[in-house]
Amino acid sequence: MAEKKLSKKTLHKSYIRWYFFHLCSMSYERLEAFGFLHSMLPIIKELYPDNKEERIQAMKRHSAFYNTEPVVGTAINGIVAGVEEGKAGEKDIDDATINSIKVGLMGPLAGVGDSIIQGLLMPILLSIGMGLSANGSIAGPLFYIFTFLPIVTVLSYWLYFKGYTLGVESLNMFLGDKAKKIEEGFSIVGLTVMGAIGASYVNLDVVSVYASGETSVVVQDILDSIFPKLLPLLLVAISWYLITKKKFKPVKIILLYLIVAVIGVLIGVF
């Protein structure tokens, strides 16, 4: 069987389909499976132009459950494109091998992607944007749009073609000890950034004053002398607990805090 080589045009089509449509058909049963299949269709059509049965089989194997972080996870699409290219050519690769690659990579890359994109990149860019929008300026959202989109586009594009070029050889890069250390490092940096954002933008002060004879003590001054920003820290911790442990929706938490704030103002606490 002659070796087959995917064209750049087809690879670009595959990447663009994943970039724009990875969440186009979500379900609890398959999650991103059909987004992945949609990305693979140009590759399948080019590799098996005259073999309907092979196209059907390829579509079935890429309809299985699949879920990962879509930016960093783009590398999996590139790897699978290279493996499909080898399967259609002279290499002995079965369906189980391709599915094992997808299943083996989607979890680790989801962890790395969540740490980098949602745990580090987004909080940093949003905190800068919030600072720029402090006085109602439109510069904040514009900054976020024109920095976030180029970064994730360049990163996902590079990862797709890096995965395609390296193929299965890239497994060690994504599953090895170095990948785990990188994930842990980004998680720590992300938590540090979130802590800094909480300290900078979350404000909660107690206005109560304790009076005894001619002496009066401001409660907030006592709290600051013991632990500066203690109340904002507790507020962030409570929010985290309600969202992660009690599965509260953000809107529900906002309404809860609004009620507490109104009551606190009426009784003179806040």
C-alpha positions as CSV (number, residue, x, y, z in Angstrom):
1,M,0.0,0.0,0.0
2,A,1.4,3.4,-1.0
3,E,2.2,5.9,1.7
4,K,-0.3,8.8,1.8
5,K,0.4,12.4,2.7
6,L,-2.2,14.9,3.8
7,S,-2.2,18.3,2.1
8,K,-1.7,21.6,4.0
9,K,-5.1,22.7,2.8
10,T,-6.8,19.7,4.4
11,L,-4.9,20.1,7.6
12,H,-5.9,23.8,7.8
13,K,-9.5,22.9,7.2
14,S,-9.3,20.4,10.0
15,Y,-7.7,22.9,12.4
16,I,-10.3,25.6,11.5
17,R,-13.2,23.3,12.1
18,W,-12.0,22.4,15.5
19,Y,-11.1,26.0,16.4
20,F,-14.6,27.3,15.6
21,F,-16.8,24.3,16.2
22,H,-15.3,22.1,18.9
23,L,-18.4,22.7,21.1
24,C,-20.9,22.8,18.3
25,S,-22.7,19.6,19.3
26,M,-22.5,18.9,23.0
27,S,-24.3,16.1,24.9
28,Y,-23.8,14.4,28.2
29,E,-23.2,11.1,26.4
30,R,-20.5,12.2,24.0
31,L,-19.5,15.8,24.9
32,E,-17.0,17.0,22.3
33,A,-17.1,13.8,20.2
34,F,-18.9,15.3,17.2
35,G,-16.8,18.4,17.3
36,F,-13.7,16.2,17.0
37,L,-15.4,14.2,14.2
38,H,-16.3,17.4,12.3
39,S,-12.6,18.3,12.5
40,M,-11.5,14.9,11.1
41,L,-14.0,14.8,8.2
42,P,-11.7,16.7,5.7
43,I,-8.9,14.3,6.6
44,I,-11.1,11.2,6.3
45,K,-12.3,12.3,2.9
46,E,-8.8,13.0,1.5
47,L,-7.4,9.7,2.9
48,Y,-10.3,7.5,1.7
49,P,-11.7,9.2,-1.4
50,D,-12.9,6.0,-3.0
51,N,-13.5,3.8,0.0
52,K,-16.9,4.3,1.5
53,E,-16.5,1.6,4.1
54,E,-13.2,3.0,5.4
55,R,-14.8,6.5,5.7
56,I,-17.8,5.0,7.6
57,Q,-15.4,3.1,10.0
58,A,-13.3,6.3,10.6
59,M,-16.4,8.3,11.3
60,K,-17.6,5.7,13.8
61,R,-14.3,5.6,15.7
62,H,-14.3,9.4,16.0
63,S,-17.9,9.5,17.3
64,A,-16.9,7.9,20.7
65,F,-17.0,10.0,23.9
66,Y,-14.3,12.7,23.9
67,N,-13.7,15.7,26.1
68,T,-10.6,17.9,26.7
69,E,-9.6,21.5,27.0
70,P,-10.1,22.8,23.5
71,V,-7.0,25.1,23.1
72,V,-4.2,22.9,24.4
73,G,-6.2,19.8,23.4
74,T,-5.8,20.9,19.8
75,A,-2.6,19.0,19.8
76,I,-4.6,15.7,20.0
77,N,-6.3,16.6,16.7
78,G,-2.9,17.0,15.1
79,I,-1.6,13.8,16.5
80,V,-4.6,11.8,15.4
81,A,-4.4,13.4,11.9
82,G,-0.8,12.1,11.6
83,V,-1.9,8.6,12.9
84,E,-4.8,8.5,10.5
85,E,-2.4,9.4,7.7
86,G,-0.2,6.4,8.7
87,K,-3.2,4.1,9.0
88,A,-4.3,5.0,5.5
89,G,-0.8,4.3,4.2
90,E,1.6,1.5,4.9
91,K,1.6,1.5,8.7
92,D,-0.2,-1.2,10.7
93,I,-2.5,0.9,13.0
94,D,-5.9,-0.4,14.2
95,D,-8.9,1.5,15.6
96,A,-8.0,0.6,19.2
97,T,-4.6,2.3,18.9
98,I,-6.2,5.6,17.7
99,N,-8.9,5.5,20.4
100,S,-6.2,4.8,23.0
101,I,-4.2,7.8,21.9
102,K,-7.3,10.1,22.3
103,V,-8.4,8.6,25.6
104,G,-4.8,8.7,27.0
105,L,-4.2,12.3,26.1
106,M,-7.5,14.0,26.6
107,G,-7.3,13.9,30.4
108,P,-3.7,15.1,30.9
109,L,-4.1,17.8,28.3
110,A,-7.3,19.0,29.9
111,G,-5.5,19.4,33.2
112,V,-2.6,21.3,31.5
113,G,-5.0,23.4,29.4
114,D,-7.2,24.3,32.4
115,S,-4.2,25.3,34.4
116,I,-2.7,27.5,31.6
117,I,-5.8,29.0,29.9
118,Q,-8.4,29.2,32.7
119,G,-6.2,29.2,35.7
120,L,-3.5,31.6,34.5
121,L,-4.0,33.4,31.2
122,M,-7.7,34.4,31.6
123,P,-7.3,35.7,35.2
124,I,-4.2,37.8,34.3
125,L,-5.8,39.3,31.2
126,L,-9.1,39.9,33.0
127,S,-7.4,41.6,36.0
128,I,-5.6,43.9,33.6
129,G,-8.9,44.6,31.7
130,M,-10.7,45.3,35.0
131,G,-8.1,47.8,36.0
132,L,-8.4,49.6,32.6
133,S,-12.2,49.6,33.0
134,A,-12.2,51.0,36.5
135,N,-13.5,54.4,35.4
136,G,-16.0,53.0,32.8
137,S,-13.5,52.9,30.0
138,I,-14.1,50.6,27.0
139,A,-10.3,49.9,26.9
140,G,-10.7,47.0,29.4
141,P,-12.9,44.7,27.2
142,L,-11.1,45.7,24.1
143,F,-7.8,44.8,25.7
144,Y,-9.1,41.4,26.7
145,I,-10.6,40.7,23.2
146,F,-7.5,41.7,21.3
147,T,-5.0,39.9,23.6
148,F,-6.9,36.7,24.5
149,L,-8.0,35.7,21.0
150,P,-4.5,36.1,19.3
151,I,-2.8,34.2,22.1
152,V,-5.1,31.2,22.0
153,T,-5.2,31.2,18.2
154,V,-1.4,31.2,17.9
155,L,-1.0,28.6,20.7
156,S,-3.7,26.2,19.3
157,Y,-2.4,26.5,15.7
158,W,1.2,25.7,16.8
159,L,0.1,22.8,18.9
160,Y,-2.0,21.3,16.1
161,F,0.8,21.2,13.6
162,K,3.4,20.3,16.3
163,G,1.2,17.3,17.1
164,Y,0.8,16.4,13.5
165,T,4.6,16.7,12.9
166,L,5.6,14.6,15.9
167,G,2.8,12.1,15.8
168,V,2.8,9.5,18.5
169,E,6.4,10.6,19.4
170,S,4.8,13.6,21.1
171,L,3.1,11.3,23.7
172,N,6.2,11.5,26.0
173,M,6.1,15.3,25.8
174,F,2.5,15.4,27.0
175,L,2.4,12.4,29.4
176,G,5.9,12.4,30.9
177,D,7.1,13.7,34.2
178,K,8.0,17.1,32.7
179,A,4.3,17.6,31.7
180,K,3.2,16.9,35.2
181,K,5.6,19.3,36.7
182,I,4.5,22.0,34.2
183,E,0.9,21.4,35.1
184,E,1.7,21.7,38.8
185,G,3.7,24.9,38.2
186,F,0.9,26.5,36.2
187,S,-1.6,25.5,38.9
188,I,0.5,27.2,41.6
189,V,1.0,30.4,39.5
190,G,-2.8,30.4,38.7
191,L,-3.7,30.2,42.4
192,T,-1.3,33.0,43.2
193,V,-2.8,35.2,40.5
194,M,-6.3,34.4,41.7
195,G,-5.3,35.4,45.3
196,A,-3.8,38.7,44.0
197,I,-7.0,39.4,42.1
198,G,-9.1,38.7,45.1
199,A,-7.0,41.0,47.3
200,S,-7.0,43.8,44.7
201,Y,-10.7,43.8,43.6
202,V,-12.7,42.3,46.4
203,N,-13.6,44.8,49.1
204,L,-15.6,44.3,52.3
205,D,-15.4,46.7,55.2
206,V,-17.2,46.8,58.5
207,V,-18.3,50.3,59.5
208,S,-19.4,49.4,63.0
209,V,-17.9,51.4,65.8
210,Y,-17.7,50.1,69.4
211,A,-18.1,52.9,72.0
212,S,-17.4,52.7,75.7
213,G,-17.7,56.0,77.5
214,E,-15.6,58.5,75.6
215,T,-13.6,55.8,73.9
216,S,-14.6,54.5,70.5
217,V,-13.1,51.7,68.5
218,V,-13.5,51.1,64.8
219,V,-14.0,47.4,64.3
220,Q,-12.4,47.4,60.8
221,D,-9.2,48.9,62.2
222,I,-9.0,46.0,64.7
223,L,-9.5,43.5,61.9
224,D,-6.9,45.1,59.7
225,S,-4.4,45.1,62.6
226,I,-4.9,41.4,63.1
227,F,-5.2,40.3,59.4
228,P,-5.4,42.8,56.6
229,K,-8.0,42.0,53.9
230,L,-9.4,39.2,56.2
231,L,-13.0,39.8,55.2
232,P,-12.3,39.7,51.4
233,L,-10.4,36.5,51.9
234,L,-13.3,35.0,53.8
235,L,-15.7,36.2,51.1
236,V,-13.6,34.5,48.4
237,A,-13.3,31.3,50.4
238,I,-17.1,31.2,51.0
239,S,-17.7,31.8,47.3
240,W,-15.4,29.0,46.4
241,Y,-17.1,26.7,48.9
242,L,-20.6,27.5,47.6
243,I,-19.6,27.0,43.9
244,T,-17.5,23.8,44.3
245,K,-19.0,22.0,47.2
246,K,-22.7,23.2,47.2
247,K,-22.9,23.6,43.4
248,F,-24.4,27.1,43.7
249,K,-24.8,29.0,40.4
250,P,-23.0,32.4,40.2
251,V,-26.3,34.3,39.9
252,K,-27.6,32.6,43.0
253,I,-24.5,33.7,44.9
254,I,-24.8,37.3,43.7
255,L,-28.5,37.4,44.9
256,L,-27.4,35.9,48.2
257,Y,-24.7,38.5,48.7
258,L,-27.1,41.3,47.6
259,I,-29.5,40.3,50.4
260,V,-26.8,40.1,53.0
261,A,-25.4,43.5,51.9
262,V,-28.9,45.1,52.1
263,I,-29.5,43.7,55.6
264,G,-26.0,44.6,56.7
265,V,-26.5,48.2,55.6
266,L,-29.9,48.5,57.3
267,I,-28.5,47.3,60.6
268,G,-25.3,49.4,60.3
269,V,-22.7,46.6,59.9
270,F,-21.6,47.5,56.3
